[in-house]
Amino acid sequence: MNDVRPDPHSPADAQLARLLSIMARLRDPKAGCEWDLAQDFASIAPYTIEEAYEVADAIERKDMTGLQDELGDLLLQVVFHAQMAEEAGFFTFEDVAKSICNKMVRRHPHIFGAESGTMDDARWENLNAAERRDNGSQSAIDGVAQALPALLRSEKLQKRAARVGFEWHDASGPREKLDEELEELETASEKDRLMEAGDVLFVAVNIVRRYNVDAEQALRASNAKFERRFRAMEALAERDGCAFDTLPLEQQEEYWQRVKAAENPLE
């Protein structure tokens, strides 16, 4: 297998060693930082998730300077978790790096092995599924992390189910199901509304997925559009000498249509 070896003179390796040393110092029981020493895996996990979202936000804003900073913050999270794991005798940062290196080589047999062809989503998932089976997976949906955002997790669950044939044959199935779920939500008792609302969203994800659209990204885009247009409505109203929150819905809708037309006359 044609593995890749690190360059011992790499400046990146030197900076990574520096970061590991800084983290070890911060966690030193005698000379470390009180806040860093007080943390554990559970208390740091929310920061890890937050930093990943801030990376995504910098990418969406095409802020490359911000992306550099956010990637550094995310790398710190990996180093922090690895330092705590080493202290507890679980594993080291070297083990973490070795694991992902081995996985990337294993998952690219057409690059590092003797196989031919190209990589696509189906081939990647086949390799991923084979590894899950080797690791004792018993269900097609094993390994879909509970902590994923709900829309993303529902999409992954549906894709896994579809791989073993549990999928509507065409888009008419989920569309009819959506109408059914909306009716059930409308007539649901107060104690059942949460579950029925979830069923509506779950089916909506299935419909969106059929257009090869990522549901999580799609909703993030719609959120951004709504926020942009709402702020523009408020600004227009202020320019007209009105307090937006005092206007009746009909006038607020007029501002919405004005903003919408200015943003995209053909929409």
N, C-alpha and C positions, 0 to 999 in steps of 0.2 A: 504493500500500500504506500502510495507516494504522499507521505505526510509532509507538513510544512514546519520547518524548524525556526525558532526565533533568532533574531539578530542580537547577539550579546552586546553590541555597541549602540542599540537603538535608544534614542532619547526618550521614546515613549516608555520603554522598560524602566528607565531611570526615574521617570516621574511617577510611574505606578508603584515602584519600590518606595518612593518618598511618601506617597499617599498611604500606603500600608503602614509605614513607620509612624506617620502622624496619627493614624487611627489607633495604633497600639499605645501610643503615648497618652492619648485622650482617655483610654480605658485602663491606664495603669492604676492599680489599686491605691498607690501611695501618692503619685504625682499627677494623677489624671484630673479630668474635669468632672465636677460633681454631677452635672446634667447627663453627660455621656455615660457615666458609671451607673446612673440610676435606671438606664434604659434596658429593655429586654426585647425579644423578638416581637412580642405582641404590641408593645408600645411604639416600636419603630415601623411596623407594617403599614399603618396609615400614611406615614411620610413617604414610604416607598411607592405606594399607589399614587399619592399626590404628585410626586416628582415625575412619574411616568406620564400623567396627564399634562403636566406642564411642558414636557418634551413635545407631546402631540400639539399643544397649543402654540408653541413656538414654530413648529413646522407649518401649521395652518396659517399663521401670520407671516410666514416666509421671513422670519427674524433669525438670521443665521448667527448673529452675535448672541442673541438670547438662547438659541439652540445649543451653542457651545457651552454656555453656563449651565443650562438645564441638564445636558448630558453629563456634565461634571457632577451635578447634584445627584443624578441617578446612579452614577458610578460609586459615589460615596455610600449610597444605600447598600449596594452589593458588598462593599468593603466592610461596612458597619456590621451587617449580618454575619459575614465570614469571620470577623474578629470575635464576635460573641460566641460563635460556634466553636472556634478554636479554643477559647477559654474554657468552654464546657466539655471539650474533648470529643466533639462530634465530627468536625472536619475543618479543613483550612481553606484559605483563599486559593492556594495551589490546587486543592482537590476540586474546588468549584471550576477553576479555569480548565483543569484537565478533563472534567466531565463534559463541558460544552465543546472542547476541542475534539474529544473522541466522538461526541454525538454528530458534530458537523461533518467529520470525515466519514462516519458511518452512513449518514444520510445523503452523501453525495458520491455514491459508488461510480458514477460516470466520470467523476473528476479525479478521485483518489484511488479508485479501484479499477477492475478490469471490465466493468460494464460499459455499454455504449448508450446512446440516446441523449435526450434532453430532460430537464426538470420542468414539471408543471404541477399544478395543485393536486391532481389525481395521483401522480407518482409519489409526491411528498406524503400524502395521506396514507398511501399504501405502505410506505416505509414506516410511518408513524404507527399505523395499526399493527404492523408486524412486531414492532418493539413493544407495544402494549401487551400483545399476546405472550411474548417472551417473558414479560415481567409479571405474568399471572393474571392479566385482565380477563374477566369473564363476560362482561357486557360490552356491547358496541358503544355505549355511552360512558363507560368508565373513563376517568381522567379529565372530565370537563370541569374545570375548577369552580368551586362554589362562589369564590370571591369575585368572579368576573362581573362586569356590568350586566344587568338583567337582559337587555336586548342582545348583547353579544353572546351571552350564554345560551339564550333561546335559539339563536341562529346556529351555534355550534351543535347543540343537541339535535336540532332538526337535520343538519347535514349528516351527522353520525347515523341517525335513524334512516335517512334516505339511502345511505350506502348499503344497507341491508334490505332495501326494498320497501320500507315503510314510508310511503310518499304518495300523494295524489298523482294521478296520471297526467293531469293538465291543470291549468290555472283556474278552471271553472270550479274545481273542488274546493280550494280554500276561499274563493270568492263567495260561494254559497254558504260555506261554514262561517264566514265573517258575518253575513246577514243573520244567520242563526244565533251567533254569539251576541250580536248587538241586541237582538230581541230578548235573549235571556238576561242580559244586563238591565234592560229597561224594566223587566218584570221581577227582577231579583229582590229578595228581602234585604234588609240592611246588613245582616250578618253574612249574606252570600255575595254582596256586591264586589268585594275585593277579589275573590276568586274569578267571578264572571268578567270583571274588568281585565284581569290578567289573561283570561282566555281570548279576549278581543285582541289584546296586544300580541299574544303568541301567534294567532292566525295572521295578523297584519305582517308580522316578520316573515312568515312563510310566503306571503304574496310578494313582498319586496324582494325576497331572496331569489324568486323566479326570474327577476329582471337583472340578476347578477349585481345587485346593489347591496352594499354593507349597511344593515339597518342602523347600527350605532353611528356610523359616519353620516348617514342620511338625516337622522334626527339632530345630530350636532349641527349640520348645515342649516336645517330648518330653524333650530333655536337661534343660530347666529343671524339668519335673515329676519326673524321676528324681532329680535333685539334691535337690529339696525333700523328697521322700519318704525318700531315703536318710538325710539329716540328721535327719529326724524319727524314723527307726528308731533311730539311734544315741542320740538323746536319750531315747527311751523305755527303751532297754536300760540306759542309765546311771541313769535314775530307778529302775529295778528292781534296781539294784545289780549289773548285769552288764556285762562288757566285750564289746561287740558282736562284735569280731573273734575272740573265743574261742568263740563259740556255734556249734553245728553248723548246717548249712544249714536243717534243718527248723525250728529255733527262729527263725533269721533270717527265714524265710518267714512265720512267725506274726506277727512284728513288722511285716513288709511288709503283711500283710493287715489288721492293726490300723490302720496308718497310712492305708491305702487306704480302709478303711471309714469312718474318722473324717473323711477329706477329702471323700468322696463316697459316702454310704451306698447309693446306687442303682447304683453302678458294678459 
